[in-house]
Amino acid sequence: MGLTPVPGDQLATVVTTLEMRERPRARPLPTSALRLVRWAAPAPDAYRALFRRVGGPWLWYSRLTLDDDALVAVTHRAETQVHAAVDRRGIEVGLLELTHPAPDRCTLDYVGLVPELTGQGHGGWLMTLALQLAWRAEVRCVSVNTCTLDHPRALGFYRHAGFVAVKRTIETFPDPRALGLLPEDAAPHIPLLASPRGTA
């Protein structure tokens, strides 16, 4: 057993892939003051703003590396749905993105709420809606990934929802704070070891 060095401008995380291979039993929708709004063709700037708001604390970065054309190509695909969770003031406070890459499969690409809403029951509400949208008549498997950079309760949350862990992989990628994609103070629980691009 040994340790693998990770460069200061990189991050490493253990990714757990989970699957659900049986349609969950119908259950009442948990109470929430939020509502889910379909973004049929999200504008790139609006999408990035919500992506940062929800995922910045956990260093979500992949969508932030895409230019407008590439982001539109991903989020406007016929097989992909993007939804925003909206509060009573009309402010977007959550993101749900899912893709049906094949008629019998669905992936939950992004499921999250702003950190201020953690522990208030809204996550159960969002997951219930996510599964309703994911389990089309012909779907036989729904999958989702989480990693050790996500909220510490994320893995347990998915397992509680009925997902089963099936695979672990190690991912390394550039620290989005060092690239300037996220502010230096994002995810303060994960030390920034490299100077942001453009600074001494």
Buried (B, 14 or more C-beta within 10 A) or exposed (E): EEEEEEEEBBBBBEBBBBBBEEBBEEEEEBEBEBBBEEBEEBEBEEBBEBBBBBBBBBBBBBBBEBEEEEBBEBBBEEEBBBBBBBBEEEEBBBBBBBBBEEEEBBBBBBBBBBEEBEEEEBBBBBBBBBBEBBBEEEBBBBBBBBBBBBBEEBBEBBBEBBBEEEEEEEEEBBBBBBBEBBEEEBBEEBEBBBEBEEEE
